[in-house]
């Protein structure tokens, strides 16, 4: 495997890993639910916040950490 092929394989793996999970925010009963959605579209709640700005900040941080991890 050449260096270029190896780099391309790593990039493809990173891209696939980033597409699998995503943290999103939605309003539910007057609170903001931070949830994690997987590649199959299944979603489950992680925690709730009282302020939208805080929930969006948490989602952005978690999504960024996920990208860095990949």
CHARMM-style PDB file with segment names, atoms N, HN, CA, C and O in Angstrom:
ATOM      1  N   UNK     1       0.844  -1.161   0.000  1.00  0.00      PROA
ATOM      2  CA  UNK     1       0.000   0.000   0.000  1.00  0.00      PROA
ATOM      3  C   UNK     1       0.902   1.240   0.000  1.00  0.00      PROA
ATOM      4  O   UNK     1       1.797   1.382   0.833  1.00  0.00      PROA
ATOM      5  N   UNK     2       0.642   2.106  -0.936  1.00  0.00      PROA
ATOM      6  HN  UNK     2      -0.085   1.990  -1.612  1.00  0.00      PROA
ATOM      7  CA  UNK     2       1.453   3.316  -1.030  1.00  0.00      PROA
ATOM      8  C   UNK     2       1.017   4.331   0.029  1.00  0.00      PROA
ATOM      9  O   UNK     2      -0.032   4.186   0.658  1.00  0.00      PROA
ATOM     10  N   UNK     3       1.837   5.348   0.207  1.00  0.00      PROA
ATOM     11  HN  UNK     3       2.688   5.466  -0.304  1.00  0.00      PROA
ATOM     12  CA  UNK     3       1.501   6.392   1.174  1.00  0.00      PROA
ATOM     13  C   UNK     3       0.190   7.092   0.802  1.00  0.00      PROA
ATOM     14  O   UNK     3      -0.611   7.423   1.676  1.00  0.00      PROA
ATOM     15  N   UNK     4      -0.019   7.311  -0.475  1.00  0.00      PROA
ATOM     16  HN  UNK     4       0.632   7.043  -1.185  1.00  0.00      PROA
ATOM     17  CA  UNK     4      -1.237   7.973  -0.938  1.00  0.00      PROA
ATOM     18  C   UNK     4      -2.466   7.102  -0.683  1.00  0.00      PROA
ATOM     19  O   UNK     4      -3.506   7.603  -0.255  1.00  0.00      PROA
ATOM     20  N   UNK     5      -2.348   5.811  -0.942  1.00  0.00      PROA
ATOM     21  HN  UNK     5      -1.503   5.404  -1.289  1.00  0.00      PROA
ATOM     22  CA  UNK     5      -3.465   4.899  -0.684  1.00  0.00      PROA
ATOM     23  C   UNK     5      -3.769   4.825   0.807  1.00  0.00      PROA
ATOM     24  O   UNK     5      -4.933   4.791   1.208  1.00  0.00      PROA
ATOM     25  N   UNK     6      -2.725   4.801   1.625  1.00  0.00      PROA
ATOM     26  HN  UNK     6      -1.780   4.828   1.300  1.00  0.00      PROA
ATOM     27  CA  UNK     6      -2.902   4.753   3.064  1.00  0.00      PROA
ATOM     28  C   UNK     6      -3.594   6.023   3.566  1.00  0.00      PROA
ATOM     29  O   UNK     6      -4.513   5.948   4.381  1.00  0.00      PROA
ATOM     30  N   UNK     7      -3.157   7.179   3.085  1.00  0.00      PROA
ATOM     31  HN  UNK     7      -2.410   7.240   2.423  1.00  0.00      PROA
ATOM     32  CA  UNK     7      -3.774   8.447   3.468  1.00  0.00      PROA
ATOM     33  C   UNK     7      -5.234   8.500   3.030  1.00  0.00      PROA
ATOM     34  O   UNK     7      -6.088   8.987   3.771  1.00  0.00      PROA
ATOM     35  N   UNK     8      -5.519   8.004   1.840  1.00  0.00      PROA
ATOM     36  HN  UNK     8      -4.825   7.608   1.239  1.00  0.00      PROA
ATOM     37  CA  UNK     8      -6.896   7.979   1.346  1.00  0.00      PROA
ATOM     38  C   UNK     8      -7.761   7.042   2.191  1.00  0.00      PROA
ATOM     39  O   UNK     8      -8.914   7.363   2.482  1.00  0.00      PROA
ATOM     40  N   UNK     9      -7.225   5.904   2.583  1.00  0.00      PROA
ATOM     41  HN  UNK     9      -6.289   5.643   2.347  1.00  0.00      PROA
ATOM     42  CA  UNK     9      -7.965   4.962   3.429  1.00  0.00      PROA
ATOM     43  C   UNK     9      -8.253   5.570   4.799  1.00  0.00      PROA
ATOM     44  O   UNK     9      -9.352   5.414   5.331  1.00  0.00      PROA
ATOM     45  N   UNK    10      -7.274   6.257   5.367  1.00  0.00      PROA
ATOM     46  HN  UNK    10      -6.381   6.384   4.935  1.00  0.00      PROA
ATOM     47  CA  UNK    10      -7.492   6.920   6.657  1.00  0.00      PROA
ATOM     48  C   UNK    10      -8.558   8.000   6.549  1.00  0.00      PROA
ATOM     49  O   UNK    10      -9.407   8.123   7.432  1.00  0.00      PROA
ATOM     50  N   UNK    11      -8.523   8.773   5.492  1.00  0.00      PROA
ATOM     51  HN  UNK    11      -7.833   8.673   4.775  1.00  0.00      PROA
ATOM     52  CA  UNK    11      -9.510   9.832   5.295  1.00  0.00      PROA
ATOM     53  C   UNK    11     -10.903   9.248   5.095  1.00  0.00      PROA
ATOM     54  O   UNK    11     -11.877   9.794   5.612  1.00  0.00      PROA
ATOM     55  N   UNK    12     -11.014   8.157   4.360  1.00  0.00      PROA
ATOM     56  HN  UNK    12     -10.222   7.713   3.940  1.00  0.00      PROA
ATOM     57  CA  UNK    12     -12.306   7.504   4.154  1.00  0.00      PROA
ATOM     58  C   UNK    12     -12.858   6.972   5.477  1.00  0.00      PROA
ATOM     59  O   UNK    12     -14.054   7.085   5.744  1.00  0.00      PROA
ATOM     60  N   UNK    13     -11.998   6.400   6.293  1.00  0.00      PROA
ATOM     61  HN  UNK    13     -11.026   6.307   6.076  1.00  0.00      PROA
ATOM     62  CA  UNK    13     -12.428   5.896   7.605  1.00  0.00      PROA
ATOM     63  C   UNK    13     -12.884   7.049   8.501  1.00  0.00      PROA
ATOM     64  O   UNK    13     -13.893   6.929   9.195  1.00  0.00      PROA
ATOM     65  N   UNK    14     -12.146   8.168   8.492  1.00  0.00      PROA
ATOM     66  HN  UNK    14     -11.326   8.266   7.928  1.00  0.00      PROA
ATOM     67  CA  UNK    14     -12.508   9.323   9.301  1.00  0.00      PROA
ATOM     68  C   UNK    14     -13.858   9.886   8.872  1.00  0.00      PROA
ATOM     69  O   UNK    14     -14.695  10.222   9.710  1.00  0.00      PROA
ATOM     70  N   UNK    15     -14.060   9.985   7.574  1.00  0.00      PROA
ATOM     71  HN  UNK    15     -13.380   9.712   6.893  1.00  0.00      PROA
ATOM     72  CA  UNK    15     -15.322  10.500   7.044  1.00  0.00      PROA
ATOM     73  C   UNK    15     -16.482   9.582   7.429  1.00  0.00      PROA
ATOM     74  O   UNK    15     -17.534  10.058   7.854  1.00  0.00      PROA
ATOM     75  N   UNK    16     -16.296   8.286   7.284  1.00  0.00      PROA
ATOM     76  HN  UNK    16     -15.441   7.899   6.939  1.00  0.00      PROA
ATOM     77  CA  UNK    16     -17.356   7.328   7.634  1.00  0.00      PROA
ATOM     78  C   UNK    16     -17.677   7.396   9.117  1.00  0.00      PROA
ATOM     79  O   UNK    16     -18.847   7.336   9.494  1.00  0.00      PROA
ATOM     80  N   UNK    17     -16.675   7.519   9.955  1.00  0.00      PROA
ATOM     81  HN  UNK    17     -15.725   7.568   9.648  1.00  0.00      PROA
ATOM     82  CA  UNK    17     -16.888   7.594  11.397  1.00  0.00      PROA
ATOM     83  C   UNK    17     -17.641   8.862  11.774  1.00  0.00      PROA
ATOM     84  O   UNK    17     -18.500   8.832  12.655  1.00  0.00      PROA
ATOM     85  N   UNK    18     -17.330   9.975  11.120  1.00  0.00      PROA
ATOM     86  HN  UNK    18     -16.632  10.000  10.404  1.00  0.00      PROA
ATOM     87  CA  UNK    18     -18.017  11.237  11.421  1.00  0.00      PROA
ATOM     88  C   UNK    18     -19.470  11.222  10.973  1.00  0.00      PROA
ATOM     89  O   UNK    18     -20.305  11.898  11.573  1.00  0.00      PROA
ATOM     90  N   UNK    19     -19.782  10.472   9.940  1.00  0.00      PROA
ATOM     91  HN  UNK    19     -19.103   9.923   9.453  1.00  0.00      PROA
ATOM     92  CA  UNK    19     -21.152  10.416   9.443  1.00  0.00      PROA
ATOM     93  C   UNK    19     -22.043   9.516  10.283  1.00  0.00      PROA
ATOM     94  O   UNK    19     -23.267   9.612  10.196  1.00  0.00      PROA
ATOM     95  N   UNK    20     -21.462   8.653  11.084  1.00  0.00      PROA
ATOM     96  HN  UNK    20     -20.468   8.575  11.155  1.00  0.00      PROA
ATOM     97  CA  UNK    20     -22.247   7.696  11.853  1.00  0.00      PROA
ATOM     98  C   UNK    20     -23.074   8.329  12.960  1.00  0.00      PROA
ATOM     99  O   UNK    20     -24.283   8.109  13.026  1.00  0.00      PROA
ATOM    100  N   UNK    21     -22.456   9.098  13.818  1.00  0.00      PROA
ATOM    101  HN  UNK    21     -21.474   9.276  13.765  1.00  0.00      PROA
ATOM    102  CA  UNK    21     -23.142   9.662  14.973  1.00  0.00      PROA
ATOM    103  C   UNK    21     -23.169  11.175  14.901  1.00  0.00      PROA
ATOM    104  O   UNK    21     -22.247  11.812  14.391  1.00  0.00      PROA
ATOM    105  N   UNK    22     -24.253  11.736  15.426  1.00  0.00      PROA
ATOM    106  HN  UNK    22     -25.002  11.218  15.840  1.00  0.00      PROA
ATOM    107  CA  UNK    22     -24.383  13.184  15.446  1.00  0.00      PROA
ATOM    108  C   UNK    22     -25.206  13.576  16.667  1.00  0.00      PROA
ATOM    109  O   UNK    22     -26.183  12.909  17.009  1.00  0.00      PROA
ATOM    110  N   UNK    23     -24.808  14.649  17.310  1.00  0.00      PROA
ATOM    111  HN  UNK    23     -24.015  15.190  17.032  1.00  0.00      PROA
ATOM    112  CA  UNK    23     -25.555  15.191  18.431  1.00  0.00      PROA
ATOM    113  C   UNK    23     -26.450  16.309  17.926  1.00  0.00      PROA
ATOM    114  O   UNK    23     -25.997  17.189  17.194  1.00  0.00      PROA
ATOM    115  N   UNK    24     -27.718  16.277  18.313  1.00  0.00      PROA
ATOM    116  HN  UNK    24     -28.086  15.562  18.907  1.00  0.00      PROA
ATOM    117  CA  UNK    24     -28.687  17.271  17.868  1.00  0.00      PROA
ATOM    118  C   UNK    24     -29.480  17.783  19.067  1.00  0.00      PROA
ATOM    119  O   UNK    24     -29.470  17.181  20.141  1.00  0.00      PROA
ATOM    120  N   UNK    25     -30.165  18.905  18.862  1.00  0.00      PROA
ATOM    121  HN  UNK    25     -30.174  19.394  17.990  1.00  0.00      PROA
ATOM    122  CA  UNK    25     -30.984  19.516  19.909  1.00  0.00      PROA
ATOM    123  C   UNK    25     -32.392  19.702  19.367  1.00  0.00      PROA
ATOM    124  O   UNK    25     -32.575  20.114  18.222  1.00  0.00      PROA
ATOM    125  N   UNK    26     -33.380  19.396  20.190  1.00  0.00      PROA
ATOM    126  HN  UNK    26     -33.231  19.061  21.120  1.00  0.00      PROA
ATOM    127  CA  UNK    26     -34.763  19.681  19.817  1.00  0.00      PROA
ATOM    128  C   UNK    26     -35.539  20.066  21.076  1.00  0.00      PROA
ATOM    129  O   UNK    26     -35.203  19.656  22.187  1.00  0.00      PROA
ATOM    130  N   UNK    27     -36.572  20.858  20.872  1.00  0.00      PROA
ATOM    131  HN  UNK    27     -36.844  21.192  19.969  1.00  0.00      PROA
ATOM    132  CA  UNK    27     -37.388  21.288  22.005  1.00  0.00      PROA
ATOM    133  C   UNK    27     -38.395  20.202  22.350  1.00  0.00      PROA
ATOM    134  O   UNK    27     -39.014  19.607  21.469  1.00  0.00      PROA
ATOM    135  N   UNK    28     -38.546  19.956  23.626  1.00  0.00      PROA
ATOM    136  HN  UNK    28     -38.043  20.439  24.342  1.00  0.00      PROA
ATOM    137  CA  UNK    28     -39.475  18.941  24.087  1.00  0.00      PROA
ATOM    138  C   UNK    28     -40.017  19.356  25.448  1.00  0.00      PROA
ATOM    139  O   UNK    28     -39.265  19.425  26.420  1.00  0.00      PROA
ATOM    140  N   UNK    29     -41.297  19.629  25.525  1.00  0.00      PROA
ATOM    141  HN  UNK    29     -41.908  19.572  24.736  1.00  0.00      PROA
ATOM    142  CA  UNK    29     -41.964  20.021  26.771  1.00  0.00      PROA
ATOM    143  C   UNK    29     -41.335  21.255  27.411  1.00  0.00      PROA
ATOM    144  O   UNK    29     -41.171  21.307  28.630  1.00  0.00      PROA
ATOM    145  N   UNK    30     -40.988  22.238  26.604  1.00  0.00      PROA
ATOM    146  HN  UNK    30     -41.121  22.196  25.614  1.00  0.00      PROA
ATOM    147  CA  UNK    30     -40.433  23.473  27.123  1.00  0.00      PROA
ATOM    148  C   UNK    30     -38.965  23.413  27.509  1.00  0.00      PROA
ATOM    149  O   UNK    30     -38.410  24.404  27.985  1.00  0.00      PROA
ATOM    150  N   UNK    31     -38.339  22.283  27.313  1.00  0.00      PROA
ATOM    151  HN  UNK    31     -38.790  21.479  26.926  1.00  0.00      PROA
ATOM    152  CA  UNK    31     -36.914  22.129  27.597  1.00  0.00      PROA
ATOM    153  C   UNK    31     -36.234  21.709  26.309  1.00  0.00      PROA
ATOM    154  O   UNK    31     -36.901  21.386  25.326  1.00  0.00      PROA
ATOM    155  N   UNK    32     -34.930  21.713  26.311  1.00  0.00      PROA
ATOM    156  HN  UNK    32     -34.388  21.976  27.109  1.00  0.00      PROA
ATOM    157  CA  UNK    32     -34.176  21.394  25.099  1.00  0.00      PROA
ATOM    158  C   UNK    32     -33.421  20.094  25.309  1.00  0.00      PROA
ATOM    159  O   UNK    32     -32.557  19.996  26.181  1.00  0.00      PROA
ATOM    160  N   UNK    33     -33.755  19.105  24.508  1.00  0.00      PROA
ATOM    161  HN  UNK    33     -34.457  19.184  23.800  1.00  0.00      PROA
ATOM    162  CA  UNK    33     -33.211  17.763  24.637  1.00  0.00      PROA
ATOM    163  C   UNK    33     -31.994  17.600  23.725  1.00  0.00      PROA
ATOM    164  O   UNK    33     -32.081  17.775  22.510  1.00  0.00      PROA
ATOM    165  N   UNK    34     -30.877  17.267  24.330  1.00  0.00      PROA
ATOM    166  HN  UNK    34     -30.807  17.125  25.317  1.00  0.00      PROA
ATOM    167  CA  UNK    34     -29.670  16.932  23.575  1.00  0.00      PROA
ATOM    168  C   UNK    34     -29.738  15.437  23.319  1.00  0.00      PROA
ATOM    169  O   UNK    34     -29.814  14.648  24.260  1.00  0.00      PROA
ATOM    170  N   UNK    35     -29.711  15.046  22.067  1.00  0.00      PROA
ATOM    171  HN  UNK    35     -29.649  15.687  21.302  1.00  0.00      PROA
ATOM    172  CA  UNK    35     -29.798  13.620  21.747  1.00  0.00      PROA
ATOM    173  C   UNK    35     -28.701  13.228  20.773  1.00  0.00      PROA
ATOM    174  O   UNK    35     -28.140  14.055  20.055  1.00  0.00      PROA
ATOM    175  N   UNK    36     -28.422  11.953  20.778  1.00  0.00      PROA
ATOM    176  HN  UNK    36     -28.878  11.280  21.361  1.00  0.00      PROA
ATOM    177  CA  UNK    36     -27.406  11.383  19.892  1.00  0.00      PROA
ATOM    178  C   UNK    36     -28.110  10.508  18.875  1.00  0.00      PROA
ATOM    179  O   UNK    36     -28.911   9.644  19.233  1.00  0.00      PROA
ATOM    180  N   UNK    37     -27.807  10.738  17.594  1.00  0.00      PROA
ATOM    181  HN  UNK    37     -27.157  11.440  17.303  1.00  0.00      PROA
ATOM    182  CA  UNK    37     -28.420   9.958  16.518  1.00  0.00      PROA
ATOM    183  C   UNK    37     -27.329   9.169  15.813  1.00  0.00      PROA
ATOM    184  O   UNK    37     -26.277   9.717  15.486  1.00  0.00      PROA
ATOM    185  N   UNK    38     -27.575   7.891  15.579  1.00  0.00      PROA
ATOM    186  HN  UNK    38     -28.430   7.446  15.846  1.00  0.00      PROA
ATOM    187  CA  UNK    38     -26.582   7.066  14.898  1.00  0.00      PROA
ATOM    188  C   UNK    38     -26.855   7.031  13.394  1.00  0.00      PROA
ATOM    189  O   UNK    38     -27.825   7.620  12.917  1.00  0.00      PROA
ATOM    190  N   UNK    39     -26.002   6.344  12.666  1.00  0.00      PROA
ATOM    191  HN  UNK    39     -25.214   5.866  13.054  1.00  0.00      PROA
ATOM    192  CA  UNK    39     -26.095   6.277  11.221  1.00  0.00      PROA
ATOM    193  C   UNK    39     -27.373   5.646  10.710  1.00  0.00      PROA
ATOM    194  O   UNK    39     -27.789   5.915   9.583  1.00  0.00      PROA
ATOM    195  N   UNK    40     -28.007   4.806  11.525  1.00  0.00      PROA
ATOM    196  HN  UNK    40     -27.669   4.587  12.440  1.00  0.00      PROA
ATOM    197  CA  UNK    40     -29.251   4.159  11.128  1.00  0.00      PROA
ATOM    198  C   UNK    40     -30.465   5.052  11.379  1.00  0.00      PROA
ATOM    199  O   UNK    40     -31.591   4.677  11.052  1.00  0.00      PROA
ATOM    200  N   UNK    41     -30.237   6.234  11.958  1.00  0.00      PROA
ATOM    201  HN  UNK    41     -29.323   6.539  12.224  1.00  0.00      PROA
ATOM    202  CA  UNK    41     -31.332   7.152  12.218  1.00  0.00      PROA
ATOM    203  C   UNK    41     -31.962   6.981  13.590  1.00  0.00      PROA
ATOM    204  O   UNK    41     -32.889   7.715  13.933  1.00  0.00      PROA
ATOM    205  N   UNK    42     -31.484   6.031  14.381  1.00  0.00      PROA
ATOM    206  HN  UNK    42     -30.732   5.434  14.102  1.00  0.00      PROA
ATOM    207  CA  UNK    42     -31.991   5.849  15.731  1.00  0.00      PROA
ATOM    208  C   UNK    42     -31.454   6.966  16.609  1.00  0.00      PROA
ATOM    209  O   UNK    42     -30.317   7.405  16.442  1.00  0.00      PROA
ATOM    210  N   UNK    43     -32.277   7.425  17.548  1.00  0.00      PROA
ATOM    211  HN  UNK    43     -33.202   7.068  17.683  1.00  0.00      PROA
ATOM    212  CA  UNK    43     -31.886   8.544  18.385  1.00  0.00      PROA
ATOM    213  C   UNK    43     -32.273   8.266  19.825  1.00  0.00      PROA
ATOM    214  O   UNK    43     -33.296   7.636  20.093  1.00  0.00      PROA
ATOM    215  N   UNK    44     -31.450   8.740  20.752  1.00  0.00      PROA
ATOM    216  HN  UNK    44     -30.618   9.251  20.534  1.00  0.00      PROA
ATOM    217  CA  UNK    44     -31.784   8.631  22.160  1.00  0.00      PROA
ATOM    218  C   UNK    44     -31.286   9.867  22.885  1.00  0.00      PROA
ATOM    219  O   UNK    44     -30.251  10.441  22.547  1.00  0.00      PROA
ATOM    220  N   UNK    45     -32.062  10.262  23.902  1.00  0.00      PROA
ATOM    221  HN  UNK    45     -32.903   9.796  24.177  1.00  0.00      PROA
ATOM    222  CA  UNK    45     -31.743  11.465  24.648  1.00  0.00      PROA
ATOM    223  C   UNK    45     -30.536  11.269  25.540  1.00  0.00      PROA
ATOM    224  O   UNK    45     -30.339  10.202  26.121  1.00  0.00      PROA
ATOM    225  N   UNK    46     -29.735  12.307  25.638  1.00  0.00      PROA
ATOM    226  HN  UNK    46     -29.895  13.174  25.166  1.00  0.00      PROA
ATOM    227  CA  UNK    46     -28.559  12.293  26.494  1.00  0.00      PROA
ATOM    228  C   UNK    46     -28.865  13.063  27.770  1.00  0.00      PROA
ATOM    229  O   UNK    46     -28.664  12.553  28.872  1.00  0.00      PROA
ATOM    230  N   UNK    47     -29.352  14.292  27.620  1.00  0.00      PROA
ATOM    231  HN  UNK    47     -29.515  14.706  26.724  1.00  0.00      PROA
ATOM    232  CA  UNK    47     -29.706  15.138  28.757  1.00  0.00      PROA
ATOM    233  C   UNK    47     -30.579  16.281  28.266  1.00  0.00      PROA
ATOM    234  O   UNK    47     -30.726  16.478  27.060  1.00  0.00      PROA
ATOM    235  N   UNK    48     -31.160  17.036  29.196  1.00  0.00      PROA
ATOM    236  HN  UNK    48     -31.040  16.876  30.176  1.00  0.00      PROA
ATOM    237  CA  UNK    48     -31.972  18.193  28.826  1.00  0.00      PROA
ATOM    238  C   UNK    48     -31.368  19.460  29.415  1.00  0.00      PROA
ATOM    239  O   UNK    48     -30.669  19.428  30.428  1.00  0.00      PROA
ATOM    240  N   UNK    49     -31.654  20.568  28.754  1.00  0.00      PROA
ATOM    241  HN  UNK    49     -32.221  20.594  27.931  1.00  0.00      PROA
ATOM    242  CA  UNK    49     -31.187  21.880  29.178  1.00  0.00      PROA
ATOM    243  C   UNK    49     -32.376  22.831  29.223  1.00  0.00      PROA
ATOM    244  O   UNK    49     -33.366  22.627  28.522  1.00  0.00      PROA
ATOM    245  N   UNK    50     -32.278  23.862  30.041  1.00  0.00      PROA
ATOM    246  HN  UNK    50     -31.473  24.027  30.611  1.00  0.00      PROA
ATOM    247  CA  UNK    50     -33.346  24.854  30.116  1.00  0.00      PROA
ATOM    248  C   UNK    50     -33.147  25.970  29.107  1.00  0.00      PROA
ATOM    249  O   UNK    50     -34.105  26.650  28.740  1.00  0.00      PROA
ATOM    250  N   UNK    51     -31.919  26.167  28.655  1.00  0.00      PROA
ATOM    251  HN  UNK    51     -31.141  25.614  28.953  1.00  0.00      PROA
ATOM    252  CA  UNK    51     -31.625  27.232  27.686  1.00  0.00      PROA
ATOM    253  C   UNK    51     -31.161  26.626  26.360  1.00  0.00      PROA
ATOM    254  O   UNK    51     -30.338  25.711  26.333  1.00  0.00      PROA
ATOM    255  N   UNK    52     -31.702  27.151  25.275  1.00  0.00      PROA
ATOM    256  HN  UNK    52     -32.370  27.894  25.297  1.00  0.00      PROA
ATOM    257  CA  UNK    52     -31.345  26.665  23.941  1.00  0.00      PROA
ATOM    258  C   UNK    52     -29.873  26.894  23.643  1.00  0.00      PROA
ATOM    259  O   UNK    52     -29.217  26.022  23.074  1.00  0.00      PROA
ATOM    260  N   UNK    53     -29.348  28.045  24.017  1.00  0.00      PROA
ATOM    261  HN  UNK    53     -29.881  28.753  24.479  1.00  0.00      PROA
ATOM    262  CA  UNK    53     -27.944  28.362  23.720  1.00  0.00      PROA
ATOM    263  C   UNK    53     -27.004  27.345  24.374  1.00  0.00      PROA
ATOM    264  O   UNK    53     -26.014  26.940  23.766  1.00  0.00      PROA
ATOM    265  N   UNK    54     -27.301  26.939  25.585  1.00  0.00      PROA
ATOM    266  HN  UNK    54     -28.106  27.269  26.079  1.00  0.00      PROA
ATOM    267  CA  UNK    54     -26.467  25.956  26.283  1.00  0.00      PROA
ATOM    268  C   UNK    54     -26.535  24.602  25.595  1.00  0.00      PROA
ATOM    269  O   UNK    54     -25.514  23.935  25.426  1.00  0.00      PROA
ATOM    270  N   UNK    55     -27.729  24.198  25.202  1.00  0.00      PROA
ATOM    271  HN  UNK    55     -28.558  24.740  25.340  1.00  0.00      PROA
ATOM    272  CA  UNK    55     -27.901  22.906  24.525  1.00  0.00      PROA
ATOM    273  C   UNK    55     -27.168  22.903  23.184  1.00  0.00      PROA
ATOM    274  O   UNK    55     -26.515  21.918  22.841  1.00  0.00      PROA
ATOM    275  N   UNK    56     -27.271  23.987  22.430  1.00  0.00      PROA
ATOM    276  HN  UNK    56     -27.802  24.787  22.709  1.00  0.00      PROA
ATOM    277  CA  UNK    56     -26.579  24.059  21.137  1.00  0.00      PROA
ATOM    278  C   UNK    56     -25.070  24.068  21.314  1.00  0.00      PROA
ATOM    279  O   UNK    56     -24.348  23.467  20.520  1.00  0.00      PROA
ATOM    280  N   UNK    57     -24.589  24.746  22.349  1.00  0.00      PROA
ATOM    281  HN  UNK    57     -25.176  25.234  22.995  1.00  0.00      PROA
ATOM    282  CA  UNK    57     -23.157  24.759  22.632  1.00  0.00      PROA
ATOM    283  C   UNK    57     -22.657  23.352  22.972  1.00  0.00      PROA
ATOM    284  O   UNK    57     -21.598  22.935  22.503  1.00  0.00      PROA
ATOM    285  N   UNK    58     -23.420  22.627  23.785  1.00  0.00      PROA
ATOM    286  HN  UNK    58     -24.281  22.966  24.166  1.00  0.00      PROA
ATOM    287  CA  UNK    58     -23.036  21.261  24.143  1.00  0.00      PROA
ATOM    288  C   UNK    58     -23.010  20.360  22.910  1.00  0.00      PROA
ATOM    289  O   UNK    58     -22.091  19.558  22.749  1.00  0.00      PROA
ATOM    290  N   UNK    59     -24.009  20.487  22.042  1.00  0.00      PROA
ATOM    291  HN  UNK    59     -24.756  21.139  22.173  1.00  0.00      PROA
ATOM    292  CA  UNK    59     -24.053  19.678  20.819  1.00  0.00      PROA
ATOM    293  C   UNK    59     -22.872  20.003  19.917  1.00  0.00      PROA
ATOM    294  O   UNK    59     -22.245  19.098  19.366  1.00  0.00      PROA
ATOM    295  N   UNK    60     -22.565  21.284  19.761  1.00  0.00      PROA
ATOM    296  HN  UNK    60     -23.074  22.018  20.209  1.00  0.00      PROA
ATOM    297  CA  UNK    60     -21.437  21.679  18.914  1.00  0.00      PROA
ATOM    298  C   UNK    60     -20.121  21.147  19.470  1.00  0.00      PROA
ATOM    299  O   UNK    60     -19.266  20.679  18.718  1.00  0.00      PROA
ATOM    300  N   UNK    61     -19.965  21.221  20.786  1.00  0.00      PROA
ATOM    301  HN  UNK    61     -20.659  21.601  21.397  1.00  0.00      PROA
ATOM    302  CA  UNK    61     -18.748  20.718  21.417  1.00  0.00      PROA
ATOM    303  C   UNK    61     -18.607  19.213  21.224  1.00  0.00      PROA
ATOM    304  O   UNK    61     -17.535  18.731  20.859  1.00  0.00      PROA
ATOM    305  N   UNK    62     -19.670  18.480  21.464  1.00  0.00      PROA
ATOM    306  HN  UNK    62     -20.541  18.872  21.760  1.00  0.00      PROA
ATOM    307  CA  UNK    62     -19.619  17.027  21.322  1.00  0.00      PROA
ATOM    308  C   UNK    62     -19.371  16.610  19.866  1.00  0.00      PROA
ATOM    309  O   UNK    62     -18.616  15.672  19.609  1.00  0.00      PROA
ATOM    310  N   UNK    63     -20.002  17.303  18.920  1.00  0.00      PROA
ATOM    311  HN  UNK    63     -20.615  18.065  19.128  1.00  0.00      PROA
ATOM    312  CA  UNK    63     -19.759  16.999  17.508  1.00  0.00      PROA
ATOM    313  C   UNK    63     -18.305  17.294  17.136  1.00  0.00      PROA
ATOM    314  O   UNK    63     -17.692  16.546  16.373  1.00  0.00      PROA
ATOM    315  N   UNK    64     -17.763  18.371  17.669  1.00  0.00      PROA
ATOM    316  HN  UNK    64     -18.261  18.978  18.288  1.00  0.00      PROA
ATOM    317  CA  UNK    64     -16.356  18.712  17.379  1.00  0.00      PROA
ATOM    318  C   UNK    64     -15.406  17.683  17.992  1.00  0.00      PROA
ATOM    319  O   UNK    64     -14.428  17.287  17.358  1.00  0.00      PROA
ATOM    320  N   UNK    65     -15.687  17.253  19.210  1.00  0.00      PROA
ATOM    321  HN  UNK    65     -16.481  17.575  19.725  1.00  0.00      PROA
ATOM    322  CA  UNK    65     -14.857  16.219  19.839  1.00  0.00      PROA
ATOM    323  C   UNK    65     -14.903  14.922  19.043  1.00  0.00      PROA
ATOM    324  O   UNK    65     -13.896  14.231  18.895  1.00  0.00      PROA
ATOM    325  N   UNK    66     -16.087  14.605  18.536  1.00  0.00      PROA
ATOM    326  HN  UNK    66     -16.905  15.167  18.656  1.00  0.00      PROA
ATOM    327  CA  UNK    66     -16.250  13.393  17.719  1.00  0.00      PROA
ATOM    328  C   UNK    66     -15.379  13.481  16.470  1.00  0.00      PROA
ATOM    329  O   UNK    66     -14.755  12.496  16.075  1.00  0.00      PROA
ATOM    330  N   UNK    67     -15.338  14.664  15.846  1.00  0.00      PROA
ATOM    331  HN  UNK    67     -15.845  15.464  16.167  1.00  0.00      PROA
ATOM    332  CA  UNK    67     -14.517  14.849  14.644  1.00  0.00      PROA
ATOM    333  C   UNK    67     -13.031  14.720  14.974  1.00  0.00      PROA
ATOM    334  O   UNK    67     -12.279  14.089  14.232  1.00  0.00      PROA
ATOM    335  N   UNK    68     -12.613  15.317  16.086  1.00  0.00      PROA
ATOM    336  HN  UNK    68     -13.224  15.829  16.690  1.00  0.00      PROA
ATOM    337  CA  UNK    68     -11.214  15.244  16.485  1.00  0.00      PROA
ATOM    338  C   UNK    68     -10.795  13.822  16.822  1.00  0.00      PROA
ATOM    339  O   UNK    68      -9.663  13.415  16.561  1.00  0.00      PROA
ATOM    340  N   UNK    69     -11.728  13.067  17.409  1.00  0.00      PROA
ATOM    341  HN  UNK    69     -12.648  13.397  17.622  1.00  0.00      PROA
ATOM    342  CA  UNK    69     -11.442  11.694  17.794  1.00  0.00      PROA
ATOM    343  C   UNK    69     -11.203  10.825  16.576  1.00  0.00      PROA
ATOM    344  O   UNK    69     -10.362   9.926  16.590  1.00  0.00      PROA
ATOM    345  N   UNK    70     -11.962  11.109  15.512  1.00  0.00      PROA
ATOM    346  HN  UNK    70     -12.645  11.839  15.501  1.00  0.00      PROA
ATOM    347  CA  UNK    70     -11.824  10.330  14.283  1.00  0.00      PROA
ATOM    348  C   UNK    70     -10.507  10.650  13.659  1.00  0.00      PROA
ATOM    349  OT1 UNK    70     -10.174  10.106  12.606  1.00  0.00      PROA
TER     350      UNK     70
END
